[in-house]
Amino acid sequence: MSREQMMMVAQTQLLQRLAQQARLNGNPALADQLSMRRAGLLSQMGFLPQSERDPLALQRIAEAQAEHLLALRQCVVGTAITVRPED
């Protein structure tokens, strides 16, 4: 790693600690700003994992799955088969 990359890594670690501290101090807006700056640096360096490149992707997948399950439930409700006991 070059000196510049090492400095960027140190800066991302500092931003992460500051964001955690901001959350602990009850300042989520500042924490979000710091986290976004950290994500920008990681992206510049090419170290950003896929899940952090698109942080809302997992939420969109979960919502799609929930909508699918809700649609299945709505199809099933009211269409139950009545079983008659044998005499």
Jmol script that loads the backbone (N, CA, C; Angstrom):
load data "model"
ATOM      1  N   MET A   1       0.840  -1.191   0.000  1.00  0.00           N
ATOM      2  CA  MET A   1       0.000   0.000   0.000  1.00  0.00           C
ATOM      3  C   MET A   1       0.879   1.245   0.000  1.00  0.00           C
ATOM      4  N   SER A   2       0.409   2.226  -0.699  1.00  0.00           N
ATOM      5  CA  SER A   2       1.153   3.484  -0.724  1.00  0.00           C
ATOM      6  C   SER A   2       0.855   4.274   0.548  1.00  0.00           C
ATOM      7  N   ARG A   3       1.647   5.274   0.775  1.00  0.00           N
ATOM      8  CA  ARG A   3       1.460   6.126   1.958  1.00  0.00           C
ATOM      9  C   ARG A   3       0.085   6.796   1.924  1.00  0.00           C
ATOM     10  N   GLU A   4      -0.325   7.238   0.740  1.00  0.00           N
ATOM     11  CA  GLU A   4      -1.630   7.894   0.594  1.00  0.00           C
ATOM     12  C   GLU A   4      -2.767   6.933   0.935  1.00  0.00           C
ATOM     13  N   GLN A   5      -2.658   5.690   0.464  1.00  0.00           N
ATOM     14  CA  GLN A   5      -3.688   4.692   0.767  1.00  0.00           C
ATOM     15  C   GLN A   5      -3.737   4.393   2.262  1.00  0.00           C
ATOM     16  N   MET A   6      -2.570   4.314   2.896  1.00  0.00           N
ATOM     17  CA  MET A   6      -2.538   4.056   4.339  1.00  0.00           C
ATOM     18  C   MET A   6      -3.183   5.206   5.105  1.00  0.00           C
ATOM     19  N   MET A   7      -2.968   6.429   4.644  1.00  0.00           N
ATOM     20  CA  MET A   7      -3.589   7.581   5.297  1.00  0.00           C
ATOM     21  C   MET A   7      -5.105   7.552   5.108  1.00  0.00           C
ATOM     22  N   MET A   8      -5.555   7.125   3.930  1.00  0.00           N
ATOM     23  CA  MET A   8      -6.992   7.033   3.682  1.00  0.00           C
ATOM     24  C   MET A   8      -7.622   5.944   4.551  1.00  0.00           C
ATOM     25  N   VAL A   9      -6.923   4.828   4.727  1.00  0.00           N
ATOM     26  CA  VAL A   9      -7.424   3.756   5.596  1.00  0.00           C
ATOM     27  C   VAL A   9      -7.546   4.266   7.026  1.00  0.00           C
ATOM     28  N   ALA A  10      -6.525   4.976   7.499  1.00  0.00           N
ATOM     29  CA  ALA A  10      -6.565   5.539   8.852  1.00  0.00           C
ATOM     30  C   ALA A  10      -7.722   6.523   8.981  1.00  0.00           C
ATOM     31  N   GLN A  11      -7.955   7.300   7.935  1.00  0.00           N
ATOM     32  CA  GLN A  11      -9.049   8.274   7.974  1.00  0.00           C
ATOM     33  C   GLN A  11     -10.405   7.567   8.012  1.00  0.00           C
ATOM     34  N   THR A  12     -10.545   6.466   7.269  1.00  0.00           N
ATOM     35  CA  THR A  12     -11.812   5.733   7.304  1.00  0.00           C
ATOM     36  C   THR A  12     -12.051   5.126   8.682  1.00  0.00           C
ATOM     37  N   GLN A  13     -10.989   4.644   9.323  1.00  0.00           N
ATOM     38  CA  GLN A  13     -11.130   4.095  10.674  1.00  0.00           C
ATOM     39  C   GLN A  13     -11.538   5.186  11.655  1.00  0.00           C
ATOM     40  N   LEU A  14     -10.945   6.362  11.510  1.00  0.00           N
ATOM     41  CA  LEU A  14     -11.303   7.488  12.378  1.00  0.00           C
ATOM     42  C   LEU A  14     -12.757   7.888  12.161  1.00  0.00           C
ATOM     43  N   LEU A  15     -13.170   7.966  10.905  1.00  0.00           N
ATOM     44  CA  LEU A  15     -14.559   8.327  10.606  1.00  0.00           C
ATOM     45  C   LEU A  15     -15.532   7.308  11.186  1.00  0.00           C
ATOM     46  N   GLN A  16     -15.155   6.029  11.148  1.00  0.00           N
ATOM     47  CA  GLN A  16     -16.017   4.994  11.716  1.00  0.00           C
ATOM     48  C   GLN A  16     -16.153   5.173  13.229  1.00  0.00           C
ATOM     49  N   ARG A  17     -15.035   5.416  13.901  1.00  0.00           N
ATOM     50  CA  ARG A  17     -15.086   5.632  15.358  1.00  0.00           C
ATOM     51  C   ARG A  17     -15.895   6.880  15.701  1.00  0.00           C
ATOM     52  N   LEU A  18     -15.708   7.953  14.934  1.00  0.00           N
ATOM     53  CA  LEU A  18     -16.454   9.186  15.192  1.00  0.00           C
ATOM     54  C   LEU A  18     -17.955   8.984  14.962  1.00  0.00           C
ATOM     55  N   ALA A  19     -18.307   8.212  13.943  1.00  0.00           N
ATOM     56  CA  ALA A  19     -19.720   7.933  13.676  1.00  0.00           C
ATOM     57  C   ALA A  19     -20.333   7.124  14.818  1.00  0.00           C
ATOM     58  N   GLN A  20     -19.594   6.134  15.308  1.00  0.00           N
ATOM     59  CA  GLN A  20     -20.089   5.343  16.443  1.00  0.00           C
ATOM     60  C   GLN A  20     -20.279   6.225  17.671  1.00  0.00           C
ATOM     61  N   GLN A  21     -19.329   7.116  17.903  1.00  0.00           N
ATOM     62  CA  GLN A  21     -19.422   8.008  19.055  1.00  0.00           C
ATOM     63  C   GLN A  21     -20.596   8.972  18.898  1.00  0.00           C
ATOM     64  N   ALA A  22     -20.818   9.459  17.682  1.00  0.00           N
ATOM     65  CA  ALA A  22     -21.944  10.365  17.438  1.00  0.00           C
ATOM     66  C   ALA A  22     -23.266   9.655  17.708  1.00  0.00           C
ATOM     67  N   ARG A  23     -23.363   8.381  17.326  1.00  0.00           N
ATOM     68  CA  ARG A  23     -24.591   7.628  17.598  1.00  0.00           C
ATOM     69  C   ARG A  23     -24.791   7.452  19.104  1.00  0.00           C
ATOM     70  N   LEU A  24     -23.702   7.139  19.801  1.00  0.00           N
ATOM     71  CA  LEU A  24     -23.790   6.975  21.259  1.00  0.00           C
ATOM     72  C   LEU A  24     -24.199   8.274  21.941  1.00  0.00           C
ATOM     73  N   ASN A  25     -23.779   9.393  21.368  1.00  0.00           N
ATOM     74  CA  ASN A  25     -24.112  10.700  21.940  1.00  0.00           C
ATOM     75  C   ASN A  25     -25.476  11.200  21.486  1.00  0.00           C
ATOM     76  N   GLY A  26     -26.195  10.402  20.723  1.00  0.00           N
ATOM     77  CA  GLY A  26     -27.543  10.777  20.309  1.00  0.00           C
ATOM     78  C   GLY A  26     -27.583  11.744  19.142  1.00  0.00           C
ATOM     79  N   ASN A  27     -26.601  11.679  18.266  1.00  0.00           N
ATOM     80  CA  ASN A  27     -26.565  12.571  17.110  1.00  0.00           C
ATOM     81  C   ASN A  27     -26.528  11.736  15.823  1.00  0.00           C
ATOM     82  N   PRO A  28     -27.671  11.147  15.443  1.00  0.00           N
ATOM     83  CA  PRO A  28     -27.677  10.266  14.274  1.00  0.00           C
ATOM     84  C   PRO A  28     -27.404  10.997  12.957  1.00  0.00           C
ATOM     85  N   ALA A  29     -27.763  12.269  12.865  1.00  0.00           N
ATOM     86  CA  ALA A  29     -27.525  13.018  11.624  1.00  0.00           C
ATOM     87  C   ALA A  29     -26.026  13.143  11.357  1.00  0.00           C
ATOM     88  N   LEU A  30     -25.272  13.489  12.390  1.00  0.00           N
ATOM     89  CA  LEU A  30     -23.818  13.595  12.247  1.00  0.00           C
ATOM     90  C   LEU A  30     -23.217  12.225  11.940  1.00  0.00           C
ATOM     91  N   ALA A  31     -23.727  11.202  12.610  1.00  0.00           N
ATOM     92  CA  ALA A  31     -23.232   9.842  12.377  1.00  0.00           C
ATOM     93  C   ALA A  31     -23.453   9.427  10.922  1.00  0.00           C
ATOM     94  N   ASP A  32     -24.604   9.771  10.373  1.00  0.00           N
ATOM     95  CA  ASP A  32     -24.882   9.439   8.977  1.00  0.00           C
ATOM     96  C   ASP A  32     -23.939  10.179   8.030  1.00  0.00           C
ATOM     97  N   GLN A  33     -23.676  11.448   8.322  1.00  0.00           N
ATOM     98  CA  GLN A  33     -22.742  12.223   7.492  1.00  0.00           C
ATOM     99  C   GLN A  33     -21.354  11.589   7.514  1.00  0.00           C
ATOM    100  N   LEU A  34     -20.898  11.235   8.701  1.00  0.00           N
ATOM    101  CA  LEU A  34     -19.576  10.629   8.835  1.00  0.00           C
ATOM    102  C   LEU A  34     -19.515   9.279   8.120  1.00  0.00           C
ATOM    103  N   SER A  35     -20.581   8.511   8.234  1.00  0.00           N
ATOM    104  CA  SER A  35     -20.632   7.204   7.569  1.00  0.00           C
ATOM    105  C   SER A  35     -20.610   7.357   6.050  1.00  0.00           C
ATOM    106  N   MET A  36     -21.291   8.370   5.545  1.00  0.00           N
ATOM    107  CA  MET A  36     -21.288   8.612   4.101  1.00  0.00           C
ATOM    108  C   MET A  36     -19.903   9.038   3.617  1.00  0.00           C
ATOM    109  N   ARG A  37     -19.222   9.864   4.403  1.00  0.00           N
ATOM    110  CA  ARG A  37     -17.855  10.254   4.046  1.00  0.00           C
ATOM    111  C   ARG A  37     -16.942   9.038   4.026  1.00  0.00           C
ATOM    112  N   ARG A  38     -17.113   8.159   5.019  1.00  0.00           N
ATOM    113  CA  ARG A  38     -16.315   6.922   5.084  1.00  0.00           C
ATOM    114  C   ARG A  38     -16.588   6.050   3.866  1.00  0.00           C
ATOM    115  N   ALA A  39     -17.861   5.914   3.510  1.00  0.00           N
ATOM    116  CA  ALA A  39     -18.219   5.106   2.342  1.00  0.00           C
ATOM    117  C   ALA A  39     -17.612   5.694   1.072  1.00  0.00           C
ATOM    118  N   GLY A  40     -17.582   7.010   0.983  1.00  0.00           N
ATOM    119  CA  GLY A  40     -16.973   7.658  -0.175  1.00  0.00           C
ATOM    120  C   GLY A  40     -15.492   7.354  -0.284  1.00  0.00           C
ATOM    121  N   LEU A  41     -14.798   7.407   0.852  1.00  0.00           N
ATOM    122  CA  LEU A  41     -13.366   7.091   0.846  1.00  0.00           C
ATOM    123  C   LEU A  41     -13.122   5.629   0.483  1.00  0.00           C
ATOM    124  N   LEU A  42     -13.913   4.736   1.063  1.00  0.00           N
ATOM    125  CA  LEU A  42     -13.762   3.312   0.758  1.00  0.00           C
ATOM    126  C   LEU A  42     -14.034   3.043  -0.716  1.00  0.00           C
ATOM    127  N   SER A  43     -15.013   3.745  -1.257  1.00  0.00           N
ATOM    128  CA  SER A  43     -15.334   3.589  -2.666  1.00  0.00           C
ATOM    129  C   SER A  43     -14.181   4.073  -3.544  1.00  0.00           C
ATOM    130  N   GLN A  44     -13.580   5.186  -3.164  1.00  0.00           N
ATOM    131  CA  GLN A  44     -12.423   5.709  -3.898  1.00  0.00           C
ATOM    132  C   GLN A  44     -11.291   4.692  -3.930  1.00  0.00           C
ATOM    133  N   MET A  45     -11.092   4.019  -2.811  1.00  0.00           N
ATOM    134  CA  MET A  45      -9.993   3.063  -2.702  1.00  0.00           C
ATOM    135  C   MET A  45     -10.346   1.710  -3.310  1.00  0.00           C
ATOM    136  N   GLY A  46     -11.626   1.493  -3.609  1.00  0.00           N
ATOM    137  CA  GLY A  46     -12.047   0.219  -4.176  1.00  0.00           C
ATOM    138  C   GLY A  46     -12.263  -0.856  -3.133  1.00  0.00           C
ATOM    139  N   PHE A  47     -12.399  -0.465  -1.860  1.00  0.00           N
ATOM    140  CA  PHE A  47     -12.566  -1.424  -0.769  1.00  0.00           C
ATOM    141  C   PHE A  47     -14.008  -1.575  -0.316  1.00  0.00           C
ATOM    142  N   LEU A  48     -14.924  -0.919  -0.982  1.00  0.00           N
ATOM    143  CA  LEU A  48     -16.310  -0.930  -0.527  1.00  0.00           C
ATOM    144  C   LEU A  48     -16.970  -2.253  -0.901  1.00  0.00           C
ATOM    145  N   PRO A  49     -17.476  -3.005   0.104  1.00  0.00           N
ATOM    146  CA  PRO A  49     -18.151  -4.270  -0.203  1.00  0.00           C
ATOM    147  C   PRO A  49     -19.450  -4.024  -0.972  1.00  0.00           C
ATOM    148  N   GLN A  50     -19.911  -5.034  -1.685  1.00  0.00           N
ATOM    149  CA  GLN A  50     -21.112  -4.911  -2.513  1.00  0.00           C
ATOM    150  C   GLN A  50     -22.310  -4.435  -1.702  1.00  0.00           C
ATOM    151  N   SER A  51     -22.466  -4.939  -0.481  1.00  0.00           N
ATOM    152  CA  SER A  51     -23.624  -4.560   0.330  1.00  0.00           C
ATOM    153  C   SER A  51     -23.615  -3.085   0.691  1.00  0.00           C
ATOM    154  N   GLU A  52     -22.425  -2.484   0.788  1.00  0.00           N
ATOM    155  CA  GLU A  52     -22.345  -1.070   1.129  1.00  0.00           C
ATOM    156  C   GLU A  52     -22.370  -0.176  -0.107  1.00  0.00           C
ATOM    157  N   ARG A  53     -22.113  -0.741  -1.289  1.00  0.00           N
ATOM    158  CA  ARG A  53     -22.197   0.071  -2.506  1.00  0.00           C
ATOM    159  C   ARG A  53     -23.631   0.496  -2.747  1.00  0.00           C
ATOM    160  N   ASP A  54     -24.563  -0.384  -2.435  1.00  0.00           N
ATOM    161  CA  ASP A  54     -25.985  -0.082  -2.565  1.00  0.00           C
ATOM    162  C   ASP A  54     -26.664  -0.497  -1.265  1.00  0.00           C
ATOM    163  N   PRO A  55     -26.623   0.378  -0.241  1.00  0.00           N
ATOM    164  CA  PRO A  55     -27.124  -0.013   1.076  1.00  0.00           C
ATOM    165  C   PRO A  55     -28.620  -0.310   1.117  1.00  0.00           C
ATOM    166  N   LEU A  56     -29.372   0.195   0.151  1.00  0.00           N
ATOM    167  CA  LEU A  56     -30.809  -0.064   0.163  1.00  0.00           C
ATOM    168  C   LEU A  56     -31.195  -1.319  -0.615  1.00  0.00           C
ATOM    169  N   ALA A  57     -30.221  -1.972  -1.223  1.00  0.00           N
ATOM    170  CA  ALA A  57     -30.514  -3.171  -2.012  1.00  0.00           C
ATOM    171  C   ALA A  57     -31.130  -4.263  -1.147  1.00  0.00           C
ATOM    172  N   LEU A  58     -30.560  -4.496   0.027  1.00  0.00           N
ATOM    173  CA  LEU A  58     -31.101  -5.535   0.915  1.00  0.00           C
ATOM    174  C   LEU A  58     -32.514  -5.189   1.359  1.00  0.00           C
ATOM    175  N   GLN A  59     -32.775  -3.910   1.591  1.00  0.00           N
ATOM    176  CA  GLN A  59     -34.115  -3.495   1.993  1.00  0.00           C
ATOM    177  C   GLN A  59     -35.106  -3.729   0.851  1.00  0.00           C
ATOM    178  N   ARG A  60     -34.709  -3.409  -0.373  1.00  0.00           N
ATOM    179  CA  ARG A  60     -35.594  -3.634  -1.520  1.00  0.00           C
ATOM    180  C   ARG A  60     -35.891  -5.123  -1.696  1.00  0.00           C
ATOM    181  N   ILE A  61     -34.899  -5.966  -1.491  1.00  0.00           N
ATOM    182  CA  ILE A  61     -35.099  -7.417  -1.605  1.00  0.00           C
ATOM    183  C   ILE A  61     -36.068  -7.899  -0.528  1.00  0.00           C
ATOM    184  N   ALA A  62     -35.879  -7.432   0.699  1.00  0.00           N
ATOM    185  CA  ALA A  62     -36.758  -7.833   1.803  1.00  0.00           C
ATOM    186  C   ALA A  62     -38.189  -7.371   1.552  1.00  0.00           C
ATOM    187  N   GLU A  63     -38.356  -6.151   1.037  1.00  0.00           N
ATOM    188  CA  GLU A  63     -39.698  -5.646   0.747  1.00  0.00           C
ATOM    189  C   GLU A  63     -40.365  -6.457  -0.359  1.00  0.00           C
ATOM    190  N   ALA A  64     -39.604  -6.827  -1.379  1.00  0.00           N
ATOM    191  CA  ALA A  64     -40.161  -7.637  -2.468  1.00  0.00           C
ATOM    192  C   ALA A  64     -40.600  -9.006  -1.953  1.00  0.00           C
ATOM    193  N   GLN A  65     -39.789  -9.601  -1.077  1.00  0.00           N
ATOM    194  CA  GLN A  65     -40.156 -10.898  -0.501  1.00  0.00           C
ATOM    195  C   GLN A  65     -41.401 -10.768   0.368  1.00  0.00           C
ATOM    196  N   ALA A  66     -41.488  -9.690   1.134  1.00  0.00           N
ATOM    197  CA  ALA A  66     -42.657  -9.481   1.990  1.00  0.00           C
ATOM    198  C   ALA A  66     -43.916  -9.292   1.143  1.00  0.00           C
ATOM    199  N   GLU A  67     -43.806  -8.537   0.054  1.00  0.00           N
ATOM    200  CA  GLU A  67     -44.957  -8.342  -0.831  1.00  0.00           C
ATOM    201  C   GLU A  67     -45.387  -9.663  -1.462  1.00  0.00           C
ATOM    202  N   HIS A  68     -44.427 -10.490  -1.829  1.00  0.00           N
ATOM    203  CA  HIS A  68     -44.738 -11.799  -2.411  1.00  0.00           C
ATOM    204  C   HIS A  68     -45.479 -12.672  -1.399  1.00  0.00           C
ATOM    205  N   LEU A  69     -44.980 -12.702  -0.171  1.00  0.00           N
ATOM    206  CA  LEU A  69     -45.635 -13.505   0.866  1.00  0.00           C
ATOM    207  C   LEU A  69     -47.030 -12.973   1.178  1.00  0.00           C
ATOM    208  N   LEU A  70     -47.188 -11.660   1.179  1.00  0.00           N
ATOM    209  CA  LEU A  70     -48.503 -11.070   1.418  1.00  0.00           C
ATOM    210  C   LEU A  70     -49.466 -11.446   0.291  1.00  0.00           C
ATOM    211  N   ALA A  71     -48.995 -11.419  -0.939  1.00  0.00           N
ATOM    212  CA  ALA A  71     -49.837 -11.803  -2.074  1.00  0.00           C
ATOM    213  C   ALA A  71     -50.246 -13.268  -1.968  1.00  0.00           C
ATOM    214  N   LEU A  72     -49.313 -14.138  -1.580  1.00  0.00           N
ATOM    215  CA  LEU A  72     -49.649 -15.550  -1.388  1.00  0.00           C
ATOM    216  C   LEU A  72     -50.691 -15.725  -0.296  1.00  0.00           C
ATOM    217  N   ARG A  73     -50.519 -14.994   0.792  1.00  0.00           N
ATOM    218  CA  ARG A  73     -51.472 -15.088   1.904  1.00  0.00           C
ATOM    219  C   ARG A  73     -52.851 -14.632   1.459  1.00  0.00           C
ATOM    220  N   GLN A  74     -52.907 -13.547   0.701  1.00  0.00           N
ATOM    221  CA  GLN A  74     -54.195 -13.036   0.245  1.00  0.00           C
ATOM    222  C   GLN A  74     -54.872 -14.013  -0.710  1.00  0.00           C
ATOM    223  N   CYS A  75     -54.088 -14.765  -1.471  1.00  0.00           N
ATOM    224  CA  CYS A  75     -54.660 -15.783  -2.361  1.00  0.00           C
ATOM    225  C   CYS A  75     -55.255 -16.936  -1.568  1.00  0.00           C
ATOM    226  N   VAL A  76     -54.622 -17.265  -0.471  1.00  0.00           N
ATOM    227  CA  VAL A  76     -55.038 -18.424   0.315  1.00  0.00           C
ATOM    228  C   VAL A  76     -56.222 -18.103   1.217  1.00  0.00           C
ATOM    229  N   VAL A  77     -56.267 -16.920   1.785  1.00  0.00           N
ATOM    230  CA  VAL A  77     -57.335 -16.552   2.718  1.00  0.00           C
ATOM    231  C   VAL A  77     -58.673 -16.563   1.972  1.00  0.00           C
ATOM    232  N   GLY A  78     -59.615 -17.262   2.527  1.00  0.00           N
ATOM    233  CA  GLY A  78     -60.943 -17.316   1.931  1.00  0.00           C
ATOM    234  C   GLY A  78     -61.100 -18.412   0.889  1.00  0.00           C
ATOM    235  N   THR A  79     -60.046 -19.118   0.583  1.00  0.00           N
ATOM    236  CA  THR A  79     -60.150 -20.197  -0.410  1.00  0.00           C
ATOM    237  C   THR A  79     -59.864 -21.552   0.227  1.00  0.00           C
ATOM    238  N   ALA A  80     -60.085 -21.643   1.514  1.00  0.00           N
ATOM    239  CA  ALA A  80     -59.811 -22.899   2.213  1.00  0.00           C
ATOM    240  C   ALA A  80     -60.785 -23.982   1.743  1.00  0.00           C
ATOM    241  N   ILE A  81     -60.325 -25.202   1.762  1.00  0.00           N
ATOM    242  CA  ILE A  81     -61.145 -26.344   1.359  1.00  0.00           C
ATOM    243  C   ILE A  81     -61.872 -26.862   2.596  1.00  0.00           C
ATOM    244  N   THR A  82     -63.166 -26.998   2.460  1.00  0.00           N
ATOM    245  CA  THR A  82     -63.961 -27.509   3.570  1.00  0.00           C
ATOM    246  C   THR A  82     -63.918 -29.036   3.542  1.00  0.00           C
ATOM    247  N   VAL A  83     -63.560 -29.613   4.656  1.00  0.00           N
ATOM    248  CA  VAL A  83     -63.488 -31.070   4.755  1.00  0.00           C
ATOM    249  C   VAL A  83     -64.706 -31.537   5.536  1.00  0.00           C
ATOM    250  N   ARG A  84     -65.486 -32.421   4.918  1.00  0.00           N
ATOM    251  CA  ARG A  84     -66.672 -32.942   5.591  1.00  0.00           C
ATOM    252  C   ARG A  84     -66.317 -34.269   6.252  1.00  0.00           C
ATOM    253  N   PRO A  85     -66.700 -34.427   7.476  1.00  0.00           N
ATOM    254  CA  PRO A  85     -66.416 -35.709   8.135  1.00  0.00           C
ATOM    255  C   PRO A  85     -67.258 -36.833   7.510  1.00  0.00           C
ATOM    256  N   GLU A  86     -66.681 -38.009   7.436  1.00  0.00           N
ATOM    257  CA  GLU A  86     -67.411 -39.155   6.879  1.00  0.00           C
ATOM    258  C   GLU A  86     -68.420 -39.659   7.899  1.00  0.00           C
ATOM    259  N   ASP A  87     -69.564 -40.095   7.382  1.00  0.00           N
ATOM    260  CA  ASP A  87     -70.607 -40.646   8.270  1.00  0.00           C
ATOM    261  C   ASP A  87     -70.356 -42.089   8.561  1.00  0.00           C
TER     262      ASP A  87
END
end "model"
wireframe off; spacefill off
backbone 0.3
color backbone group
